[in-house]
Amino acid sequence: MDTELVYLSAVEARRRFAAGTLSPHELMTAVIERTEAVEPSVNAFTDTFFESALEQAREAERRYANGTARPLEGLPVAVKEEQPIAGLPLREGSALTEGDIADVTHPAVERIRAAGGILHARTTTPEFCTAGFTHSELWGVTRTPWRLECSSGGSSGGSGAALAAGTAVLATGSDIAGSIRIPAAFNGVTGFKPPYGRVPALPPYNLDHYCHDGPLARSPQDCALLANVIAGRHPVDPASVPDPDFRVDGVADRARGMRVALCTRLGDYPVEPSVAGALHQAAEGLREQGVHVEEIELPWRRAEIMHAAWAHYGAILAAMVRATMAERGSGILPYTKDFVERGEAAFAELGRYGSVRTEARVQADLADVFARFDALLCPTTGMESLRAGLDYVDEPIIVDGADAGHNLDAAMCAPFNLASRCPVVAVPAALADSGMPLGAQVVAAPFADQSAFTVAAAVWAALPWYAEAPYFPGGIG
């Protein structure tokens, strides 16, 4: 197995395919061998399709030879199991849906296939995507390759772990409360929460403006490559909006002169010193590239923001789980039960109007920021990691000496689901003394995707541990 090969960037792999110095079959073979070696420890995949993937890799070689290669031609792409593929199981980590078969394919998956991406595996989620970690009775515990006793995050935890483990080159995720961004942070990779409507989704969840499908990759450049394929209007989703064509080349010249607001706490969110330090390190990296960085404060209260978020979850996702329980039975996991009950209680207390009022205040505060700055830089989570396999229903999450509440409350992602038109690129910011990666969010004004990608690419470019790419997470070698 060529370990270095599996950490090749998507952009570089495609360049070598075109030059004839690497074949898609060689890369796919290396990824499969890597999977066989590390998957028993990491547990990122629900299904693999290696035989058909190798056949598609041979077809990709022919396309490069005859000049018909498409944007993702020959690249191994892992798809989050929550995103349906017609004819394949759709279980969402729950025993209640075991045996269900999808009758429709998600638009993002359609576009990946049409662009020549090879779907070699599907990735794990927590039950019904209701947690910021990834484990279930159906699939077991998914761990970050950086440290196997730590969680890969959630709910796109399998996708983040696969990228860090070298068992996928690109991956997909979805994000209603940080489910792309938390795994990006815990696995030292990049994730993009697009603005609402940028990536088309299937009904009825395409009408949930907190819900976003998006890409994960090992770098902003690779993330933009996949984002450009899956974004844009689609007839199945009337809420979908055009694709702006993200670019991240020439990052130093592009970022120079931009103005970035640094906010390490987002109001009163608790943040560990190592995380705050990582953000200041990222800010210095930006300044060295000619970016103006100014530290700001935001008048946010975590309890108010999360109350609004929980009311929203109670109105839609929790209601979906409750309806499934009424039809299939009540056998859900403790963390799923906790999610449903929290959401229902918040919705009963606050209602939709109360939730919207908080959304409006959050969006007004961000409008003030973006009147003065091109982007906002803030932590992705207040803590370095979560322990793998814990439900965090009875176990408290302590961040900087404070009880951070629910696992989704401990992340710093939900404000930008409330402000759902704001694009967010989650990118590694530094390494902690513990050896774990620490993540930052780069948030831009509504639909200003290019600004988010440009600043994120500048943060990533300043990372010394990526400058020597490929990198090798410490947990699995």
Beta strands, then each sheet from edge to edge (+ up, - down):
strand 1: 45-48
strand 2: 76-80
strand 3: 118-123
strand 4: 135-136
strand 5: 140-141
strand 6: 170-175
strand 7: 190-193
strand 8: 212-217
strand 9: 259-262
strand 10: 292-295
strand 11: 375-379
strand 12: 398-399
strand 13: 402-403
strand 14: 424-431
strand 15: 437-443
sheet 1: 1+ 3- 2- 6- 8+ 7- 14+ 15- 11+ 9+ 10+
sheet 2: 4+ 5-
sheet 3: 12+ 13-
end
